[in-house]
Amino acid sequence: MYDPAAGRRRLELPRRQMFPRVQPSERFLGCAGPSNNDLEIVGSVAFPVKVYVKLNHNSPPILCLTNHLQNVEVIDPIFQWYGPAGSLSSENSNVEIAPTGTLILKHFNLSGAYNCSIVYKLTAMQLHRKHIIQYLIYAYSDPKIYYEFTVQYHAAPCNSSQNASFKKALLQLLKKLVAIVSCEVKLIKSECHHVKTQRGSLQNEIFFTFSVAPLHRGKHKCQQKACAASHRLNKAKHFIKKFFKRQVKVSRTCSAPLPDIYYIDGTLKFISIDRCHPGYGINAVLHPDCPECCVVCNPGSYNPSEGMHCLPCNSSLIYGATKC
């Protein structure tokens, strides 16, 4: 607005009621998805404020303001943002900077230190003041959750081609079973062993280990609950448990002799496993505002595979390292 008394143009920055002070947990929630971009993030000159942005999503609006500057009127403010690769400009298609200095990072994937320089006057007669407002902006992704199943079958002799044919048929059945809820089955290993039973006899058994994981649904429209990976994964688990229970029921009710290969009742076991993508890890101590997120590994650490945590590595100098 124009101030006749001062004889110059003033930019009145948004006041507290427009940019509410946010707590760290609210910062995380604001970054957790694209639907919460109405939440603004306020910085600090004393320490870097941590912000968590979902990988390849847009950040919430990040202000070139502190809590104090939100509540004062400043004259002729000049804003300049800097990121890990240098100065930022709206000429970059992945960067949006408003006239009030508010930053939005689009399709975010470059973690690191982000600073904003603000130069301003409180009155026309005063000298310019300058502040450097600090942020640490981290990319994060949701953990990759899947089930690992183990199951045992009475088998034909271990060198029999019959076992290999059965393994192929079983996998095809399981894959078809979970495909209707957009999940996939992968065989981890299958081993045939000679097992001494409690009665003292020897029998051949195949030990199967396989994983069940949700597939990425992309941008297809569907009901939110039905699309959720955890919901689909639980459905797949239910189908598999029901599949093996049905085999037991058939074996008990069938009067014909058992085939050479059949499911051994009670051997189906499963565990839930969380994994992060390479270069990401879960660390509730370092990231208390995002305790269950797979956050990009800091310099000095790395994650070479789909493990849960970033591992120490003194030679790692970048965010998201996968090698040491």
Secondary structure as GFF3:
##gff-version 3
##sequence-region A 1 324
A	DSSP	beta_strand	2	3	.	.	.	ID=ss1
A	DSSP	beta_strand	8	11	.	.	.	ID=ss2
A	DSSP	alpha_helix	24	31	.	.	.	ID=ss3
A	DSSP	three_ten_helix	34	36	.	.	.	ID=ss4
A	DSSP	beta_strand	49	54	.	.	.	ID=ss5
A	DSSP	three_ten_helix	69	71	.	.	.	ID=ss6
A	DSSP	beta_strand	74	83	.	.	.	ID=ss7
A	DSSP	beta_strand	86	87	.	.	.	ID=ss8
A	DSSP	beta_strand	95	97	.	.	.	ID=ss9
A	DSSP	beta_strand	103	105	.	.	.	ID=ss10
A	DSSP	beta_strand	112	121	.	.	.	ID=ss11
A	DSSP	beta_strand	129	141	.	.	.	ID=ss12
A	DSSP	beta_strand	144	154	.	.	.	ID=ss13
A	DSSP	alpha_helix	161	179	.	.	.	ID=ss14
A	DSSP	beta_strand	183	196	.	.	.	ID=ss15
A	DSSP	beta_strand	202	214	.	.	.	ID=ss16
A	DSSP	alpha_helix	224	227	.	.	.	ID=ss17
A	DSSP	alpha_helix	229	253	.	.	.	ID=ss18
A	DSSP	beta_strand	262	263	.	.	.	ID=ss19
A	DSSP	beta_strand	269	275	.	.	.	ID=ss20
A	DSSP	beta_strand	280	281	.	.	.	ID=ss21
A	DSSP	beta_strand	294	296	.	.	.	ID=ss22
A	DSSP	beta_strand	301	302	.	.	.	ID=ss23
A	DSSP	beta_strand	311	312	.	.	.	ID=ss24
###
